[in-house]
Structures are given as C-alpha cells and as structure tokens.
Amino acid sequence: AFTNAASFVTPQQVAAVRAATHARTSAWTYPELAASVPVLMHQQSTWKATASHESDRAVRAFGTAGWSTMAPQTAGMWFQFELPEPTMLTEMRFLSAAPGGPPGGAPRPVPYARAYKVQTSMDGATWSEPVAEGQGTGPSTTITFAPTRTKFVRITQTATTENAPPWAIQQLQLYEIRAVR
C-alpha cells in the first residue's frame, strides 16, 4: 500500500551486509546510517535528457507523459540524462507502461528494456564501464548500483528480441546518497 514497491530483503542481501560489516564492534551513528540511505532527488527543470531515438521528447521520461523509441527496441538504443552538477547517484526507478489498446483487443506488450547496461560520465563523452547490467522483467524497473559520483548517466538497450515493442521510460526517479552535515 501507499505506493511502496520495494522488494523484500533477501537472505543473500543480509549475508552480504553481515560479511561486509563483520569486524564492526560499535553501534552505528545517525550520520553513518543517514549517509547510507538513498534519498529521492526532486526533479529539476535543469535536468536534460537525450536519446538515440525521439531525442526531442526524451525529457518527457521524467514525467507521466513518458518517452518512447517509437520503434521496436534493438541493441544499441540509448537514453541518457545530464544533471546540472555531479551527484552521488545510487539508484533509478521508472515505469514502462504499455499504451492502451482498442477495447477488447489483444493486450500490447509492455515496452520495458529487455536487457540494459548503465554507464556514467562526468563530461558526457568518456563513459565508465557498466555500473549496472540487467534485464527488465515488467512495467516497473529499479536499477541499483554502488554510489557513483556522476553528472551524466546512459542506459543502453543491450538485447535484440524478435517482435520486441518500442522501449519506453516514464516517471524516472533518481536517488542519491547525500552527505550528512
């Protein structure tokens, strides 16, 4: 309820945290805990977006109107955004909703990325090795990665799927790690 779409914590995640912190003997402080929790960034009019397809509409990915390739997705298609200043980014969430079809007609395939990689850049020209790679599985996608200081982020479609629908992104949300003051 209340739009919480988070997944359950898995035993593997608990094991990873325990392994990473096994030597700790003191209690965590509030600044330490707060610095480890991603915070939703509120969309700014200064955020820019471009794409390999329908680039003039890419900025719509941040809102409910959304962005779409308007062509069947293939490997190499990309969507990228630029923030006004470098940010310690760690997570992205977005929807890929299928447009409505005719009443009583066949449902349209969901336009999520069939496979993707995420790269970062400080200048928009030199890109990192992938900070995340994965496969979309439905209308809601959450991509997490180690906190990375970046100004540009590029999501590249890496799959070619027969009869694939266009690729779409809407309501793109970004999460950062903020320094506690």
C-alpha positions, -999 to 999 in steps of 0.1 A, spaced: 0 0 0 10 37 -2 30 31 -34 57 10 -17 70 -11 -45 102 -22 -27 111 -59 -27 116 -80 4 151 -82 19 166 -115 8 188 -138 29 216 -131 3 214 -94 10 215 -99 47 245 -122 43 263 -97 22 258 -69 47 270 -92 76 301 -101 57 309 -65 48 305 -54 85 316 -84 104 345 -66 121 323 -37 135 321 -37 172 304 -3 179 269 10 174 261 28 142 257 66 145 229 85 129 253 103 104 267 69 93 232 54 88 218 85 71 248 86 47 240 51 35 203 56 27 194 67 -9 173 99 -10 148 107 -38 160 137 -59 132 161 -67 130 167 -105 146 200 -116 139 219 -148 177 220 -153 178 182 -158 184 174 -195 177 142 -214 187 129 -249 182 96 -266 192 77 -297 155 78 -308 130 106 -304 156 127 -286 134 158 -287 109 140 -264 135 124 -241 129 149 -212 93 135 -210 108 104 -193 108 124 -161 70 128 -161 39 109 -167 38 116 -205 70 94 -208 94 89 -236 95 60 -262 117 50 -290 86 47 -312 104 19 -330 110 -18 -320 138 -19 -294 171 -32 -306 206 -34 -291 224 -1 -291 194 22 -284 202 45 -256 186 71 -232 207 95 -212 203 123 -188 225 151 -176 223 167 -141 234 203 -135 262 192 -112 280 160 -102 258 139 -78 265 107 -58 239 86 -76 230 51 -65 195 41 -78 170 48 -106 134 37 -108 110 41 -137 79 27 -154 75 13 -188 37 12 -194 21 -2 -225 -1 23 -243 -38 14 -242 -51 -8 -270 -85 -9 -285 -113 -22 -262 -115 -59 -264 -83 -61 -285 -52 -81 -277 -31 -66 -249 0 -48 -261 35 -60 -250 50 -40 -221 78 -17 -235 104 -24 -208 141 -28 -218 146 -65 -225 183 -61 -213 203 -30 -204 236 -16 -191 241 16 -172 272 38 -177 282 71 -161 303 101 -172 315 134 -158 317 150 -193 292 132 -215 320 119 -238 340 94 -218 319 67 -203 326 43 -175 324 5 -176 289 -5 -168 279 3 -132 248 -20 -136 236 -45 -161 203 -64 -160 171 -75 -177 138 -58 -175 110 -80 -163 79 -59 -164 64 -24 -162 84 -13 -132 122 -12 -132 146 -5 -103 183 -3 -110 207 0 -81 244 3 -81 273 13 -59 272 50 -51 288 67 -81 297 104 -85 284 114 -119 269 142 -140 257 120 -169 240 86 -170 233 65 -200 211 34 -202 217 13 -232 194 -14 -245 216 -45 -250 191 -71 -263 176 -77 -296 144 -95 -292 122 -107 -321 90 -88 -323 100 -65 -294 79 -35 -287 93 0 -285 113 9 -254 96 34 -230 105 52 -198 82 73 -177 82 87 -142 120 83 -140 131 88 -104 167 93 -93 182 85 -58 213 99 -44 235 95 -13 237 128 5 265 138 29 251 144 63 260 178 77 
